[in-house]
Amino acid sequence: MRKLLRPVSLLFVLSALATNPSAAQSAPQELVDSSKYVVERLVNHPDFTRLKYSLANAKAVLIIPSLLKAGFILGAEGGSGVLLTRDANGEWSYPAFYSMGAGSFGLQAGFQDSEVVFVILTIDGLNAVLNNNVKLGLDASVAAGPVGQGIEGSTTTSLGADIVAYSKNRGLFGGGAFEGAVVYERDDLNRAYYDVGASARSIVMDRQFTNVGAEALRSVLVVQP
């Protein structure tokens, strides 16, 4: 009976992640605050020395404080986060809210909760995200950011990529990758945090909306490489 319940319970988890990847997420301000803490932790982590250099040259950044991933042959992952763009003067926009979800099939097993910072390095990558329902690896190329290599010689893995993903994992998961994941705008969270007319493009490109609650997040993204 215990062997039977394990895959059945996992299927419930997978179903929840696939249909509502933001189910485990909190209010918009909590997502903003969690994103700030993630950036602080990863920027100052000895295994992510290249992240500062990536942020200093970024067009935008998508931060997912908690990307949940579970699988047993069938797999799913999901989470919500924020997108901010960086202008020519190095000033960061206020955050727009996004979610990410994916499903997979293959040799995989486990459960994982990851903190992920997607650094968007190209205009094409940013436009793909803003056009909504971008599929990583298809509409925008994505590469894994180097971990534990130091600064020297750490750029080769992301050469030519639109987006570089830096992730810190909690838990154990075998198999799978970010390619194939779909990133889409959260209109409901954008309206809740700003106003009825708020959209991702009007927030991060036109910069028509502000919220004092995001000032700390904007500040931690200003880094010196």
Secondary structure as the mmCIF struct_conf table of DSSP 4:
data_model
#
loop_
_struct_conf.conf_type_id
_struct_conf.id
_struct_conf.beg_label_comp_id
_struct_conf.beg_label_asym_id
_struct_conf.beg_label_seq_id
_struct_conf.end_label_comp_id
_struct_conf.end_label_asym_id
_struct_conf.end_label_seq_id
HELX_RH_AL_P HELX_RH_AL_P1 ARG A 2 THR A 19
TURN_TY1_P TURN_TY1_P1 PRO A 21 ALA A 24
HELX_RH_AL_P HELX_RH_AL_P2 PRO A 28 VAL A 43
TURN_TY1_P TURN_TY1_P2 ASN A 44 ASN A 44
HELX_RH_3T_P HELX_RH_3T_P1 PRO A 46 PHE A 48
TURN_TY1_P TURN_TY1_P3 THR A 49 ARG A 50
HELX_RH_AL_P HELX_RH_AL_P3 LEU A 51 ALA A 56
TURN_TY1_P TURN_TY1_P4 ASN A 57 ASN A 57
BEND BEND1 LYS A 59 LYS A 59
STRN STRN1 ALA A 60 THR A 85
STRN STRN2 ARG A 86 ARG A 86
TURN_TY1_P TURN_TY1_P5 ALA A 88 ASN A 89
BEND BEND2 GLY A 90 GLY A 90
STRN STRN3 TRP A 92 TRP A 92
STRN STRN4 ALA A 96 ILE A 120
BEND BEND3 THR A 122 THR A 122
HELX_RH_AL_P HELX_RH_AL_P4 ILE A 123 LEU A 130
TURN_TY1_P TURN_TY1_P6 ASN A 131 ASN A 131
BEND BEND4 ASN A 132 ASN A 133
STRN STRN5 VAL A 134 LYS A 135
STRN STRN6 LEU A 136 LEU A 136
TURN_TY1_P TURN_TY1_P7 GLY A 137 ASP A 139
STRN STRN7 ALA A 140 ALA A 140
STRN STRN8 VAL A 142 ALA A 144
HELX_LH_PP_P HELX_LH_PP_P1 GLY A 145 PRO A 146
BEND BEND5 GLY A 148 GLN A 149
BEND BEND6 ILE A 151 ILE A 151
TURN_TY1_P TURN_TY1_P8 GLU A 152 GLY A 153
BEND BEND7 THR A 155 THR A 155
HELX_RH_3T_P HELX_RH_3T_P2 THR A 156 SER A 158
TURN_TY1_P TURN_TY1_P9 LEU A 159 GLY A 160
BEND BEND8 ASP A 162 ASP A 162
STRN STRN9 ILE A 163 GLY A 174
BEND BEND9 GLY A 175 GLY A 175
BEND BEND10 PHE A 178 PHE A 178
TURN_TY1_P TURN_TY1_P10 GLU A 179 GLY A 180
STRN STRN10 VAL A 182 GLU A 185
HELX_RH_AL_P HELX_RH_AL_P5 ASP A 187 TYR A 193
TURN_TY1_P TURN_TY1_P11 TYR A 194 TYR A 194
TURN_TY1_P TURN_TY1_P12 VAL A 196 GLY A 197
HELX_RH_AL_P HELX_RH_AL_P6 ALA A 200 VAL A 204
TURN_TY1_P TURN_TY1_P13 MET A 205 MET A 205
BEND BEND11 ASP A 206 ASP A 206
HELX_RH_3T_P HELX_RH_3T_P3 VAL A 212 ALA A 214
HELX_RH_AL_P HELX_RH_AL_P7 GLU A 215 VAL A 220
TURN_TY1_P TURN_TY1_P14 LEU A 221 LEU A 221
#
